[in-house]
Each structure stands twice: as structure tokens, then as C-alpha cells.
Amino acid sequence: MPEYDPQEEQLIRKLDKKLIPLLALLYLASLVDRGTLFHARVTNHATASGLKHDLGVSDDAYVVALVVYGIASVLLVFPSTFGLRMFGPARWLAGIVAGWGFLAACSAATSTLAGWVVVQILMGALQAGFLPGILLYILSFYTREEWASRMSWVVSSGTVATSFFGIFVDWGSQFDGAKGLQTWKWMFVCSGLFSIVIGAVTVMFLPDYPQTCAFLTPADRVLAVARGHDGSEGGVHESEEEETQRRKSVTPRLKGPRVRFDSGQLIEALTDKRNWLFAFAFCFISVAMDALISVGPEVTATSFSLTTQFLETHEKDPNAVENAIEAADGTRQARIFAAIPYLIGGIVAPIFSWNSDRTGDRALHATLPLMASSLGFALLAFVPVTLAHAGPVRYFLGLLPATAGVVAAYPCLLAYALDKAQGDTSRVAVAAITFSIGQAFSPAISSPGSVLLRDSTAPTGHAVGLGVCACGVALSAASVLLIRWLYRGDETQMWGKGPALRRLLNDEDEDKAWGVELSQADMFGSISGKGKKPRKASGFWSDRRDSNAGSDWDLKEYASTK
């Protein structure tokens, strides 16, 4: 991991303070919406009330509606992700979040299955490019050596906050029938209003690019833009005109960069085996995370609340036991215990991500938590709930590692997927491919009542579904190791090439610092254009120094102004 000088440390702290809380709120809004979708299906186990009951929707019809959501999301993931780069992240992300907040609030007015399906189609269309957009936004402000840590902060904070969402549902159930709205409708109204507020905050305070950060000084903007250009945005395809345009994006006019679509990068990303292996791995992780939302309260109910009652009544009346477990799933105690594994994952994830950034290793830092998670799922699947004293074992050795493992692996896997992407179009394509398959269809696969979690009888405790999750997470770990083996040569070359103009502003030997750093960065056009031989950084800089004297592009003079 590179050592930072005081100027860059100050810049990174400023970016972390301003950007990470807003990104965490955005991610939290998406998790709240997802949690509402799961919990609104049945809000009261004792009376079986909820969206499914009030709309007269069967389990199969509910899953079909979620499949339609996934199809809309996959079809629009590329246009939506490119739209973020074309129109600016702040307005685009704010519009997406506020838009689905409005739809969520309006969904409380639906009274038929057809209306519910229409809402899911629109939700899938809006949310298609959200998570890829968050990922690309982090990449535009931070170097490769910082990606996993920042992703883990965003993911962990949102995951920990939503882990207590079930407690909010339990508290909100007392308002059932207020103003003529059932609990599940109040859930959608509240989550929708929350998303609308987050969207308004985003458009007001989130900057689009390092070039347009009003809270940064001109010198900091030069350094921030330089840190984000590692030669992947231009390269041999960049002309003199495009080089000049890119340099002008660092002026005090706070003008954003011009985003170019490169069909060659898109084709390369679509034909790269590695990207599809990442999508395959991320798909199983998404399914496992959504499955935990459904089975977590049940595991805690059988582990603590109902263990004694279960053992006493199983031989007499298995159906009574099953009904008692279903009723206990929604208790406040069960929801609190189900939230603890997410808290542990929120602590472990930043540690793994920090060490991944420090060492440059992504594969092992994603594989080890996935292996632990797979073992946890396997224990949940094969240790029966009828076994004496099995409850605490299933919780501490099953649910805890299963949940914490996938949460810890999540940011390392995403950072690993984008490490090799070179160029704006390539990164957009990789982010879209990675998210489109996994996030789009995981609610339909792992929602309550789906094929994966339909075996809900008390003696099995979703054994088949949890066993499938164990195998899927293990396959994700194997896919990551396969990627590491297939691209082991590329990985050794690409790490540590982030430009990060160290010592730019406060090295005593300023001329030497400029020569050394610009020769590594290739930010200001050390490769002049297509078909031309690259110029040496030192000669290029010495030529430009005289010709740009007194202009906006004497960057040493410009960077020294604050």
C-alpha cells in the first residue's frame, strides 16, 4: 500500500468525510426498499396478514412479479449505467432514488396483482443502474489501493442499519389499520418517503466529479483528478483535441469531464471470461444474502425462543411446532438476535477490505470469508432443528459465519471485479455485468415462498434451500480462485499502478517530483494520439513547460494557488 504525504492524506480525509456518509445513505435507501419488499409479504404471522393476503397473491404469483422486476432490471442496466456517466452521478442517482421512493409510496395504493406487477416493472427499470452507479462513483474519486475499504464502509454501514429493519416492522405493526392502511402499506409509504428525502439530500450535497467538488481547493482538485487518471481513460485512442479537452476539465470553472463511449472497450468487456465468472460468483452471493433475510429470524427463533417448547412438543404435534415457530419469527427478540450477525459482518468487512487494499490481494480476501460462509450454510442445512441443544450450535456456528462471511466478501469481490477494467466504457460494462445477473433475480430466487425456500416444515428448517446456498457460496469461492489462476500474470502487473501524484505540492525538490510522478501517471498526455509514438515524460514536460508559461496550464503554478 502506498505511503501518502500530508497533502494527499488531508485530501483523502476530506473526501471520506464528505462522500462516504452520502453514499452510505444512498445504499441504505436501496436496502430499506429491498427489506420492505421481503417483510411486507407477511407482516403478521399470527393472522397471516400482509401484502400476499390482502392482494390475494399466491406464492407463485408473487415470485413471478419479482421475476418481471429482474427482467426489467437486466434489460435497462446498461442504458441506466451509461446514463449516470453522461448526465452526472449526483442528479442521476438522486433521480433514481427519489423515483423509486415515489413508486414505493404509490404501491400502497395497489389493490390487484396486475397493479403490483406494473409497479415492479417500473421499480426494476429505475433500480437497474443504481448499484453499478455507486460502484463507479467510488472509482472516480479513489485509487485502486483504496477501493475495497471505501466500498466496505458504504456496504457495512448500510447493512448494519438495515439489520434492525425487522424491529421497525415489529414496532410499526401497532399502526395496522390506522388511516385505513394496513401495516404493509405503511411500510411502503415510510420507505418511499425516506428514499425521496435521501434523493433530495443527494442532489444538493453530492458532487459529480473531482473536477466539480466545490469543497476542494484548486490545488486539491488538481491532485484529486490526477489520482483518478491511471492512463486507462485515454491511452493510445486519445487524440490531441481530446487530450486538451481532458486537461481543461481541471480548471477553476468546475467543468466535468467529457465521457466517451468506446465500442472496443465494450466488446472487450463482454467477451472477457473473467467478467462473467465474477457475475456468476456475485449471483450466488446475492442469493445467499437475500436468503438470510428470510431464514435469519426463523433460525434465531428455534435457537433461543422455542428450543425447549420445540423439543417437548415435536413428538406429539409437529404441526403445532411449525405454527409456533412461524409466530415466533416475527417477535422482537428473534429480530434482534437475527441482526447481530450483520453487526459482526459490519465489523469484519472493513478489516478484510483494509488488509486487501494494503496487500493488493483481492482473491484470498474474498475467498476466505466465502468459505466460512459456505460452512455456516452447510451446518444450518444438515444439523436438524430437532437435535437436542442444536439451537445455539446452529446460531453461533451456522448463522453467524454464514452472514458475516458474505458481508465481508462483498466489497473485496467488487473491487476485484473492477481491478482489471481499463477505461470508462470498460468499467461501466463490468459494473453492469456484475450486478445485472446477481441483483436482478436474487429476490425471486430467495424470497419467502420461492422454490429455494419453500420447504418450510419444522423438521427440515429449509434444509434444501440452505444446502443450495452452501453449494452456491462454495462455487463463488471456487470461481474467485479460478479467476486468480487464469489472470495471475495480469494481476501482478496491474497492482500499484495508480498514479496518485505523491509529493505534488510539498516536495522540496519540486522539479524532480514533477518529472518522476508525471512519468508514472500518464495523466496529461504522455501518449499523444492514435498511431503516434509515445513521448518521454521528461521531454514532454520540458517542452510543455515553456510553451504553457503564463497560461492556465502551467500546473505547477496553478497547483500552488489555494
VEXPA-219253 format. One line per 3 residues: their letters; for each residue x, y, z of C-alpha. Coordinates in steps of 0.05 Angstrom, whole numbers, plus 5000, padded with zeros to 4 digits. Last residue first. Example, Ala and Ser with C-alpha at 12.3 -4.5 7.8 and 13.67 -1.06 7.14 Angstrom:
// VEXPA-219253
sa	5273,4979,5143; 5246,4910,5156;
This chain:
// VEXPA-219253
kts	4897,5558,4942; 4949,5570,4888; 5009,5523,4884;
aye	4972,5476,4838; 4964,5530,4786; 5038,5548,4786;
kld	5059,5476,4779; 5002,5466,4730; 5026,5516,4679;
wds	4962,5501,4644; 4923,5564,4658; 4974,5602,4617;
gan	5036,5642,4639; 5084,5591,4612; 5048,5539,4571;
sdr	5101,5535,4515; 5158,5535,4564; 5134,5479,4609;
rds	5105,5440,4552; 5171,5422,4522; 5203,5404,4589;
wfg	5143,5361,4607; 5145,5323,4542; 5220,5313,4547;
sak	5213,5285,4618; 5152,5243,4602; 5182,5210,4541;
rpk	5137,5214,4481; 5094,5157,4459; 5098,5141,4385;
kgk	5039,5164,4345; 4985,5120,4314; 4930,5145,4358;
gsi	4949,5205,4399; 4997,5239,4447; 5017,5186,4497;
sgf	5048,5227,4553; 4982,5261,4552; 4970,5297,4618;
mda	4952,5238,4660; 5008,5190,4641; 5016,5178,4716;
qsl	5084,5145,4722; 5126,5195,4681; 5085,5250,4712;
evg	5106,5229,4781; 5180,5227,4768; 5186,5291,4729;
wak	5140,5330,4775; 5176,5307,4838; 5245,5324,4808;
ded	5223,5394,4793; 5193,5402,4862; 5255,5383,4902;
edn	5225,5406,4967; 5165,5361,4959; 5103,5397,4984;
llr	5051,5402,4929; 5058,5341,4885; 5091,5297,4937;
rla	5051,5238,4912; 5014,5246,4847; 4968,5186,4857;
pgk	4982,5148,4792; 4952,5080,4810; 4999,5029,4782;
gwm	5009,4991,4847; 4973,4928,4823; 4966,4919,4748;
qte	5027,4876,4734; 5019,4820,4786; 4946,4816,4770;
dgr	4957,4808,4695; 5002,4747,4704; 4954,4712,4753;
ylw	4896,4720,4705; 4872,4648,4698; 4894,4628,4769;
ril	4861,4687,4803; 4798,4678,4763; 4796,4605,4783;
lvs	4804,4625,4856; 4746,4673,4850; 4704,4620,4816;
aas	4719,4570,4872; 4696,4620,4924; 4632,4631,4885;
lav	4622,4556,4878; 4627,4550,4954; 4574,4604,4960;
gca	4529,4565,4914; 4540,4499,4949; 4522,4529,5017;
cvg	4463,4566,4986; 4437,4501,4957; 4443,4468,5025;
lgv	4405,4526,5056; 4348,4516,5005; 4346,4441,5017;
ahg	4348,4446,5093; 4294,4499,5097; 4281,4481,5170;
tpa	4275,4406,5157; 4237,4384,5220; 4193,4447,5221;
tsd	4166,4447,5151; 4189,4506,5109; 4209,4470,5045;
rll	4191,4530,5001; 4256,4567,5010; 4290,4554,4943;
vsg	4226,4546,4903; 4202,4614,4927; 4154,4622,4985;
pss	4197,4671,5022; 4243,4706,4973; 4307,4671,4952;
iap	4301,4661,4877; 4255,4720,4861; 4295,4767,4905;
sfa	4361,4741,4873; 4338,4757,4802; 4363,4827,4789;
qgi	4420,4831,4840; 4462,4774,4813; 4453,4779,4738;
sft	4454,4854,4729; 4506,4870,4782; 4569,4841,4753;
iaa	4550,4856,4681; 4534,4929,4695; 4597,4940,4735;
vav	4640,4908,4681; 4606,4949,4626; 4614,5015,4663;
rst	4687,4999,4677; 4700,4982,4605; 4667,5046,4580;
dgq	4708,5089,4627; 4775,5057,4611; 4814,4997,4636;
akd	4777,4945,4677; 4827,4898,4711; 4815,4919,4783;
lay	4740,4925,4772; 4720,4854,4791; 4769,4853,4849;
all	4738,4915,4880; 4670,4881,4876; 4696,4817,4907;
cpy	4731,4854,4963; 4668,4894,4978; 4622,4831,4984;
aav	4669,4783,5019; 4658,4812,5089; 4582,4813,5082;
vga	4582,4742,5054; 4624,4716,5112; 4587,4754,5167;
tap	4521,4721,5148; 4543,4649,5142; 4593,4656,5198;
llg	4539,4679,5248; 4482,4635,5222; 4518,4568,5228;
lfy	4569,4563,5284; 4536,4611,5332; 4463,4602,5311;
rvp	4461,4529,5291; 4502,4510,5352; 4457,4551,5397;
gah	4396,4514,5371; 4424,4444,5366; 4418,4432,5441;
alt	4379,4367,5427; 4371,4354,5353; 4302,4372,5325;
vpv	4330,4433,5289; 4369,4386,5244; 4443,4399,5232;
fal	4450,4389,5157; 4426,4455,5127; 4447,4504,5181;
laf	4515,4469,5183; 4522,4475,5108; 4504,4548,5110;
gls	4558,4561,5161; 4609,4521,5121; 4593,4563,5059;
sam	4600,4627,5099; 4670,4607,5123; 4689,4591,5051;
lpl	4662,4658,5028; 4701,4694,5082; 4765,4660,5058;
tah	4752,4671,4984; 4743,4747,4983; 4807,4764,5020;
lar	4842,4708,4982; 4823,4737,4914; 4834,4811,4928;
dgt	4908,4815,4945; 4939,4884,4939; 4970,4879,5009;
rds	4944,4944,5039; 4880,4947,4999; 4863,4875,5018;
nws	4882,4890,5090; 4833,4948,5092; 4779,4906,5059;
fip	4787,4848,5109; 4783,4896,5168; 4726,4936,5137;
avi	4685,4872,5128; 4696,4843,5198; 4660,4898,5235;
ggi	4599,4902,5190; 4597,4826,5188; 4593,4825,5264;
lyp	4535,4874,5262; 4502,4832,5208; 4508,4770,5253;
iaa	4474,4810,5310; 4411,4828,5269; 4379,4759,5275;
fir	4385,4763,5351; 4346,4828,5350; 4293,4800,5302;
aqr	4282,4739,5345; 4273,4781,5408; 4225,4828,5373;
tgd	4179,4772,5353; 4164,4759,5280; 4195,4691,5274;
aae	4159,4669,5338; 4092,4660,5301; 4125,4617,5248;
ian	4159,4575,5301; 4093,4565,5338; 4058,4544,5274;
eva	4113,4493,5259; 4110,4466,5330; 4035,4458,5327;
npd	4042,4420,5261; 4092,4372,5293; 4043,4351,5347;
keh	4063,4300,5399; 4135,4281,5384; 4154,4353,5369;
tel	4121,4382,5431; 4175,4379,5484; 4234,4390,5439;
fqt	4202,4450,5405; 4180,4482,5470; 4251,4479,5496;
tls	4281,4507,5433; 4227,4560,5422; 4257,4627,5438;
fst	4331,4613,5432; 4356,4574,5373; 4289,4558,5340;
atv	4270,4632,5339; 4341,4653,5319; 4339,4606,5259;
epg	4270,4631,5240; 4291,4704,5244; 4350,4691,5198;
vsi	4313,4649,5147; 4283,4704,5103; 4337,4757,5107;
lad	4389,4702,5102; 4360,4681,5035; 4372,4751,5008;
mav	4446,4747,5027; 4453,4677,4997; 4420,4697,4931;
sif	4466,4758,4926; 4527,4715,4939; 4505,4664,4887;
cfa	4498,4719,4834; 4564,4751,4853; 4602,4689,4835;
faf	4568,4682,4767; 4577,4756,4753; 4651,4749,4771;
lwn	4657,4690,4725; 4624,4731,4671; 4675,4787,4679;
rkd	4733,4738,4678; 4712,4707,4613; 4723,4773,4576;
tla	4679,4776,4514; 4631,4829,4541; 4687,4872,4569;
eil	4726,4870,4503; 4664,4888,4464; 4650,4947,4509;
qgs	4723,4971,4507; 4722,4968,4431; 4655,5005,4428;
dfr	4685,5065,4465; 4634,5115,4490; 4665,5180,4511;
vrp	4652,5219,4575; 4673,5292,4576; 4699,5312,4644;
gkl	4660,5359,4690; 4670,5434,4689; 4687,5468,4755;
rpt	4706,5534,4722; 4770,5533,4764; 4802,5489,4711;
vsk	4814,5414,4717; 4769,5395,4658; 4816,5434,4612;
rrq	4865,5376,4614; 4813,5329,4587; 4795,5376,4530;
tee	4868,5383,4511; 4878,5308,4508; 4814,5301,4468;
ees	4839,5351,4417; 4907,5317,4414; 4874,5250,4402;
ehv	4865,5194,4453; 4860,5123,4429; 4930,5105,4451;
gge	4912,5114,4523; 4855,5157,4547; 4816,5136,4607;
sgd	4861,5079,4629; 4924,5121,4637; 4919,5120,4713;
hgr	4875,5180,4720; 4837,5184,4787; 4896,5208,4828;
ava	4909,5264,4779; 4837,5288,4785; 4843,5291,4861;
lvr	4911,5326,4858; 4887,5380,4812; 4824,5387,4853;
dap	4864,5394,4916; 4904,5451,4886; 4840,5487,4865;
tlf	4812,5480,4935; 4760,5426,4948; 4690,5439,4977;
act	4664,5459,4908; 4680,5390,4880; 4668,5397,4806;
qpy	4734,5369,4779; 4732,5311,4829; 4667,5291,4796;
dpl	4591,5296,4808; 4588,5328,4876; 4536,5303,4927;
fmv	4506,5358,4970; 4441,5383,4939; 4424,5326,4892;
tva	4438,5275,4946; 4397,5309,5001; 4336,5310,4955;
giv	4346,5236,4937; 4353,5218,5011; 4287,5253,5025;
isf	4252,5216,4969; 4281,5149,4993; 4254,5161,5064;
lgs	4186,5180,5037; 4184,5114,4998; 4206,5073,5058;
cvf	4151,5105,5100; 4096,5095,5048; 4118,5024,5033;
mwk	4118,5004,5106; 4051,5039,5118; 4022,4996,5063;
wtq	4050,4932,5096; 4019,4952,5162; 3949,4961,5134;
lgk	3923,5030,5115; 3854,5057,5133; 3882,5118,5169;
agd	3910,5070,5221; 3892,4998,5204; 3957,4968,5229;
fqs	3993,5021,5269; 4016,4971,5321; 4052,4933,5266;
gwd	4101,4991,5261; 4141,4967,5322; 4151,4897,5292;
vfi	4169,4928,5225; 4220,4974,5258; 4249,4913,5294;
gff	4254,4878,5226; 4294,4936,5199; 4347,4924,5251;
sta	4395,4893,5201; 4380,4953,5157; 4430,4997,5195;
vtg	4485,4944,5197; 4478,4931,5122; 4481,5005,5104;
ssv	4542,5018,5147; 4576,4955,5122; 4564,4968,5048;
vws	4588,5040,5048; 4648,5028,5093; 4664,4964,5055;
mrs	4663,5001,4988; 4711,5052,5016; 4760,4999,5041;
awe	4755,4959,4976; 4771,5018,4931; 4830,5050,4966;
ert	4891,5019,4931; 4856,5024,4864; 4852,5099,4871;
yfs	4793,5139,4897; 4746,5192,4870; 4722,5163,4803;
liy	4722,5092,4829; 4674,5109,4885; 4625,5136,4833;
lli	4632,5074,4791; 4609,5030,4848; 4550,5074,4866;
gpl	4530,5074,4792; 4534,4998,4787; 4487,4996,4848;
fga	4436,5044,4817; 4436,5024,4744; 4376,4977,4744;
qla	4339,5009,4802; 4293,5051,4758; 4274,4997,4708;
gml	4265,4945,4762; 4219,4993,4801; 4178,5006,4738;
iqv	4168,4932,4726; 4153,4920,4800; 4099,4974,4799;
vvw	4067,4943,4738; 4067,4875,4773; 4032,4905,4835;
gal	3979,4936,4792; 3965,4870,4758; 3962,4834,4825;
tst	3907,4879,4849; 3896,4931,4904; 3953,4979,4893;
aas	3950,5043,4934; 4010,5025,4978; 4049,5019,4913;
caa	4046,5095,4907; 4095,5103,4965; 4142,5053,4933;
lfg	4135,5087,4865; 4153,5155,4895; 4213,5125,4930;
wga	4233,5091,4865; 4236,5159,4832; 4271,5194,4890;
vig	4326,5142,4889; 4334,5142,4813; 4331,5218,4808;
alw	4383,5227,4863; 4429,5177,4829; 4423,5213,4762;
rap	4428,5283,4790; 4490,5267,4831; 4523,5219,4782;
gfm	4526,5266,4722; 4486,5263,4657; 4532,5220,4613;
rlg	4564,5176,4666; 4498,5161,4701; 4465,5150,4634;
fts	4517,5096,4618; 4493,5057,4679; 4420,5066,4661;
pfv	4429,5046,4589; 4469,4983,4610; 4423,4961,4667;
llv	4359,4970,4626; 4345,4900,4602; 4372,4867,4665;
sai	4328,4909,4711; 4265,4898,4671; 4277,4823,4672;
gyv	4291,4824,4747; 4226,4861,4763; 4188,4811,4720;
vla	4219,4755,4761; 4195,4791,4824; 4124,4791,4798;
vvy	4131,4717,4781; 4153,4703,4853; 4090,4735,4880;
add	4047,4697,4830; 4078,4631,4853; 4069,4647,4926;
svg	3996,4664,4915; 3971,4735,4914; 3903,4752,4943;
ldh	3921,4826,4948; 3908,4829,5023; 3940,4761,5037;
klg	4005,4769,4999; 4013,4842,5020; 4005,4825,5093;
sat	3960,4788,5141; 3974,4716,5160; 3936,4728,5226;
ahn	3990,4700,5272; 4046,4711,5223; 4034,4785,5219;
tvr	4071,4827,5166; 4071,4775,5111; 4096,4798,5042;
ahf	4114,4866,5071; 4178,4838,5102; 4213,4819,5037;
ltg	4195,4880,4994; 4207,4926,5054; 4277,4897,5061;
rdv	4293,4913,4989; 4268,4985,4996; 4307,4993,5060;
lsa	4369,4963,5026; 4364,5013,4969; 4356,5072,5017;
lyl	4415,5047,5058; 4458,5048,4995; 4440,5121,4985;
lal	4453,5137,5058; 4520,5102,5055; 4538,5143,4993;
lpi	4522,5207,5030; 4562,5186,5091; 4621,5165,5046;
lkk	4626,5230,5006; 4641,5289,5051; 4682,5259,5107;
dlk	4717,5209,5062; 4734,5262,5011; 4764,5308,5065;
ril	4803,5251,5095; 4830,5233,5027; 4852,5305,5013;
qee	4887,5312,5080; 4924,5248,5069; 4944,5273,5000;
qpd	4974,5337,5027; 5007,5302,5086; 5045,5252,5041;
yep	5015,5184,5029; 5051,5118,5033; 5030,5068,4981;
m	5000,5000,5000;
